[in-house]
Amino acid sequence: MIFLSLGSGEAPLLDIVAYAGYTFTGMCFAVLGKILSGYSYYILMPCACLCVGIFLVKTMNRVLFAEVRSFDSSRHHSLLLLIALVQFPFFAWLGNVGVNWFL
């Protein structure tokens, strides 16, 4: 839906699914750190989140939004910032391995 609002409905679906999978890779490293040493999770989780956010912004800026650049660059930059900022709550939600998933 976001790609359609920016004027580009031609985003490759498999590329978007593959880029979404990098979040799970970073979270696996953070949870592995939690298993090995309990407090390393709190260092690895923000670090992995920041790395995945930067990777996604740079990749989507080059690959997915190459044709959108001519439309409205302010919406383009705000969408990239939103993608990077959404990684923090998404990582926190994925890292919550308790019984209640919504807390």
For each residue, the residues with C-beta under 8 A, 3 or more apart:
1: 4 5
2: 5 6 79
3: 6 8 9 10 11 64 68
4: 1 7 8 9
5: 1 2 75
6: 2 3 65 68 71 72 75 76 79
7: 4 68 71 72
8: 3 4 11 65 67 68 71
9: 3 4
10: 3 67
11: 3 8 15 16 64
12: 15 16 64
13: 16 17
14: 17 18
15: 11 12 18 19 63 64
16: 11 12 13 19 20 64
17: 13 14 20 21
18: 14 15 21 22
19: 15 16 22 56 59 60
20: 16 17 23
21: 17 18 24 25
22: 18 19 25 26 52 55 56
23: 20 26 27 52 87 90 91 94
24: 21 27 28 94
25: 21 22 28 29 52
26: 22 23 29 30 48 49 51 52 91
27: 23 24 30 31 45 48 91 94 95
28: 24 25 31 32
29: 25 26 32 33 44 48
30: 26 27 33 34 41 44 45 48 91 95
31: 27 28 34 35 41 95 97
32: 28 29 35 36
33: 29 30 36 37 40 41 43 44
34: 30 31 37 38 40 41 44
35: 31 32
36: 32 33 40
37: 33 34 40
38: 34 41
39: 42 43
40: 33 34 36 37 43 44
41: 30 31 33 34 38 44 45 95
42: 39 45 46
43: 33 39 40 46 47
44: 29 30 33 34 40 41 47 48
45: 27 30 41 42 48 49 91 92 95
46: 42 43 49 50 88 91
47: 43 44 50 51
48: 26 27 29 30 44 45 51 52 91
49: 26 45 46 52 53 87 88 91
50: 46 47 53 54 87
51: 26 47 48 54 55
52: 22 23 25 26 48 49 55 56 87 91
53: 49 50 56 57 83 84 85 87 88
54: 50 51 57 58 84
55: 22 51 52 58 59
56: 19 22 52 53 59 60 83 84 87
57: 53 54 60 61 80 81 83 84
58: 54 55 61 62
59: 19 55 56 62 63 64
60: 19 56 57 63 64 65 80 83
61: 57 58 65 80
62: 58 59 65 66
63: 15 59 60 66
64: 3 11 12 15 16 59 60 68
65: 6 8 60 61 62 68 69 76 80
66: 62 63 69
67: 8 10 70
68: 3 6 7 8 64 65 71 76
69: 65 66 73 76
70: 67
71: 6 7 8 68 75 76
72: 6 7 75 76
73: 69 76 77
74: 77 78
75: 5 6 71 72 78 79
76: 6 65 68 69 71 72 73 79 80
77: 73 74 80 81
78: 74 75 81 82
79: 2 6 75 76 82 83
80: 57 60 61 65 76 77 83 84
81: 57 77 78 84 85
82: 78 79 85 86
83: 53 56 57 60 79 80 86 87
84: 53 54 56 57 80 81 87
85: 53 81 82 88
86: 82 83 89 90
87: 23 49 50 52 53 56 83 84 90 91
88: 46 49 53 85 91 92
89: 86 92 93
90: 23 86 87 93 94
91: 23 26 27 30 45 46 48 49 52 87 88 94 95
92: 45 88 89 95 96
93: 89 90 96 101
94: 23 24 27 90 91
95: 27 30 31 41 45 91 92
96: 92 93 101 103
97: 31
98: 101 103
99:
100: 103
101: 93 96 98
102:
103: 96 98 100
